[in-house]
Amino acid sequence: MWVVLDMTQGLRGHNITCDNFFTSYDLGQELLKKKLTMVGTVRKNKPELPSALLDTKDRAPLSSKFAFTETTTTVSYCPKKRKNVIMMSTLHKNAAVSSREDKKPDIIVDYNRNKGGVNNLDKVTGTYTCQRKTAQWPLAVLYNILDVSAYNAFVVWTEINPGWNNGKFNKRRLFLQELGRALVNPHIEQRQWVPRTPGSANLVYTGPEVRLQLVYGMQSGRAIFHATMPLKLFHTYSRLLRFDNRESRPARHVTDKLAAIREIWDKWVERLPYLYNPGPDVTVDEQLVPFRGRCPFRQYMPSKPAKYGIKSWVACDAKSSYAWKMQVYTGKPTSGGPEENQGMRFERTSLSSHLHCLHQRRDVFSSKFAFTPTTTLVSYLPKKNKNVVLLRTLHTEADISDREDRKPAIILDYNCNKGGVDNLDKVIGTYSCRRMTARWPLVIFHNIIDVSSYNAFVIWREINPTWMPTWSSWERHL
């Protein structure tokens, strides 16, 4: 509650829309004292809710029940059988229901109209952002300050100048360009006589997501880009780039969600193992290529930095991170049958329940082993009530290290080799050819180029181990 009160300090005469994490009867009363109203969803475990609003057994779909106090209106709406949505409002004073087919109460209609303010802010600041990968959280906060400030400036500017670039879909990008020039030009004038070296120019043009307008600029650009291809022609090629026959795509898409780039992808993946033999340890993990556009198999992975994107399974060398084999995860087929080329997923109930209890009455740093003729299973307790279970067919003995934490050899080997795919993501993300696009086949194509570039680096370093000691200097020259 206090978060909402602090965030609304200084407001008068506004309506506050919030979700069930904040909404409560007490919050509504406190906001009314500040001349503010509230609309929000309510958790069903709130003690102030009448029991009649919680019962859905005899309720018909699309029905509504209301409860009133002198200042607050609470509504229970059933969008479908046994589904109950409860909302609380100090703005609405009657049991008004919309004339729509779903007969939603006006409270819910108003909530749906206004609930997306923060989500839209996240979306627009993520479209054009100054964020960069960093391990320093203060720097991440600073990047967010710059993104939000730039969007706030855009809102203020469009309020003052409603006719500015009216009708253009890229108004915000044009505004950010003008804002950047206005902020940077004074510093450019001050530094125009500072000596420059060729090395410093390379650093400018090899950063991630370099703006094409900069590299093609007459003053800031370099001649090699103009000599290779005009900027207008590059945009034309990027816009018209296709990887299959569009006329036959609908028929192929029925059975293959990757039909738009399947032929190119399969040919590329087929050639990956030909040029490199992986070492004794191979890592299999998932890669998430950032993408927030429309895609029939876009995935949400909250553990990844990008969170939304196209997921691929990757098998790579644990030491060099050479991508040896890849497979795009397209989800379950439209026919409803089993997924092709996906690992079997199963669980043995007896084994699962036994492993779940392995941490009970155990000492910290203790290990337990189980063996079959081909497999070793280990349970290790790094701390109290924390159980780590690993399965391996390489080790056949109960070896434990002499370190202070007494980790088994299985876990030490796993920790040494588990980061192959994560390191691949890191190095290709540092210098990437990715460009902002709404077409998922182009996103996959950009990833093909990035992975191919890194694979070429690995092969070149294997052949010439003394050439260019770092990956970054190699790719800048590439």
Secondary structure, DSSP 8 states (H G I E B T S, - for coil): -HHHHHHTTT--S-EEEE-TTT--HHHHHHHHHTT-EEEEE--TT-TTS-HHHH--TT--TTEEEEEE-SS-EEEEEEEETTEEEEEEESS--S--B-SSTT--BHHHHHHHHHTTHHHHHHHHHHHS------S-HHHHHHHHHHHHHHHHHHHHHHHH-TTTTTT-TTHHHHHHHHHHHHHHHHHHHHTTTS---HHHHHHHHTSTT--HHHHT-TTTS-HHHHHH--HHHHHHHHHH--SS-TTTHHHHHTT-TTTTTHHHHHHHHHHGGGG----S-EEEEEEEEE--S--TT-EE-TTSSS-EEEEEEEEEETTT--EEEEEE---S-TT----TT-------HHHHHHHHTTTTT--TT-EEEEE-SS-EEEEEEEETTEEEEEEESS--S--B-SSTT--BHHHHHHHHHTTHHHHHHHHHHHS------S-HHHHHHHHHHHHHHHHHHHHHHHH-TTS-SSHHHHHHH-
